[in-house]
Amino acid sequence: MKTNNHISKSIFLIIFLLFSILNTSCGQNKISKQTKSDKINELVSLYADYEEFNGSVLVVNKGKVIYKKGFGLANMEWDIPNQTDTKFQIASITKQFTAMLIMQLVAENKLDLHKPITTYLPDYPKENGNQITIHHLLTHSSGLGDGLNDDKKYNNPKDMVHQFAEVPLKFNPGERFSYSNGGYTLLGHIIETITDKSYEEVLKDKIFTPLNMKNSGYYRHRPIIKNMSSGYNKSWGEYSDIDYSDESTAYAAGAIYSIVEDLFLWDQTLNTEDLLPKKYMDLIFKKHIADLNDGGYYGYGWELIKKPIGNTNNTIETIGHTGVISGYCALFTKIPSSNSTIIFLNNTRRAFLNAMTTAITGILNDKPYNFPLKPLAMFMTKTAEKEGIDKGILFYKEHKDLNDYYVSEQELIVAGYRLLHAGNAEDAAKVFKLCTEVFPNKDNPYDSYAEALMELGKNDKAIKNYKKSLELNPNNNNARKMLKKLEK
């Protein structure tokens, strides 16, 4: 009987172990079967949840779209969600389109890259114009800045060019790289002069219509544009509408709007000779001049940079461009070696587009990558809204040293000011006091804490904290001003 029991137990143990191994294996298969699309969705969804992305994304791998989706709101007033056909201003990504139009004119022998621009603009001031070539303008090496003679906005190209045409050059053309929106404004003016058409018309005739980019165009603030997102800025933790001034003044340097799906059409055409013969395409993507700020090079309307692959030490060659304008930001990254592209369009002024792109580069190459850290100030605020400020502050203290959260002086101060602006000085003071404890060597938390204390009528404590702020930063003029006021 003992022997039979022993055999029975052994058989049971073997079956149990086999079941455990099988179960574990199935679990591993489940994890390994997570597609690149699944991983991208998980990643971008977290950034959206943390209010670090609000827009549309499209990812191409080996020439095929593997992921596209909208996140957040295209219009926050009406809770209209972002979709893949939502239109966004793409800001300086416009420059690659302007460069294409210029190179098309070069291919047609209507322009010469290395002749002075006065060849085509005889009325342009000779002192500057005789030194600058189209090559200089395309590569941001013209010496032109963006300094304007007055603060008025113009949407007539001649008037825009007139604002900087006689401003002394910052350096001799060709000497070095210095980013210049003015240079691309000048390129737009040259396009109009040579073709005798508006930049908008040429853009449509030579790029948008041939590529069937029906949802792209030249942005003007007056006309109604179907499916156009609203742009937002964020200050003190609150979103606000942008100042709807005429952003068509961005012109050939940044006035295009588009959707991620249209930009995919543009992206794939760049692998062909449909718009331009290969020898000219090669010139567009050539490393013409070093961009010391980004550690890469600039071609004709494109940034050429080695970017990290996920969180590894490896890098990969990319061509792309960033875009930032009031209420919007964008990032277009093309990886030629694998015919992959990552496109982000965002309708808030700031977003974590570079961090997401780096992580997705890791995903596409089957390498490890980082998820976003949890913004602790946000989670503290959510806890406080549900359970009270004391529980919120306790949550912050208990989680501030954990690796999956990040602490930010600025975000904690913003959380305090949201309370202060809402008329809750008592809770704001508690948050600012917490900030002085977490960042004891920073002047701003003491300055903010003192402001809340003043609201509460605790002037003696306010004086003490303004003095501490001034001690840490003798250039804090606000603290000095408020001390004079309080000491009276």
KAUR-V534722 format. One record per helix or strand of 3 or more residues. SS is the DSSP state (~ for helix, > for strand). FROM is the first residue (numbers start at 1). LEN is the number of residues. If there is no record, write none. Layout:
BEGIN
{{SS FROM LEN} {SS FROM LEN}}
END
This chain:
BEGIN
{{~ 2 31} {~ 36 14} {> 55 7} {> 64 7} {> 73 3} {> 87 3} {~ 91 17} {~ 117 3} {~ 126 4} {~ 134 5} {~ 157 8} {~ 181 15} {~ 199 10} {> 232 4} {> 238 4} {~ 247 8} {> 256 3} {~ 260 10} {~ 278 7} {> 289 3} {> 296 3} {> 303 6} {> 315 11} {> 328 8} {~ 336 3} {> 340 7} {~ 353 12} {~ 376 12} {~ 389 11} {~ 409 13} {~ 425 14} {~ 443 13} {~ 459 14} {~ 477 11}}
END
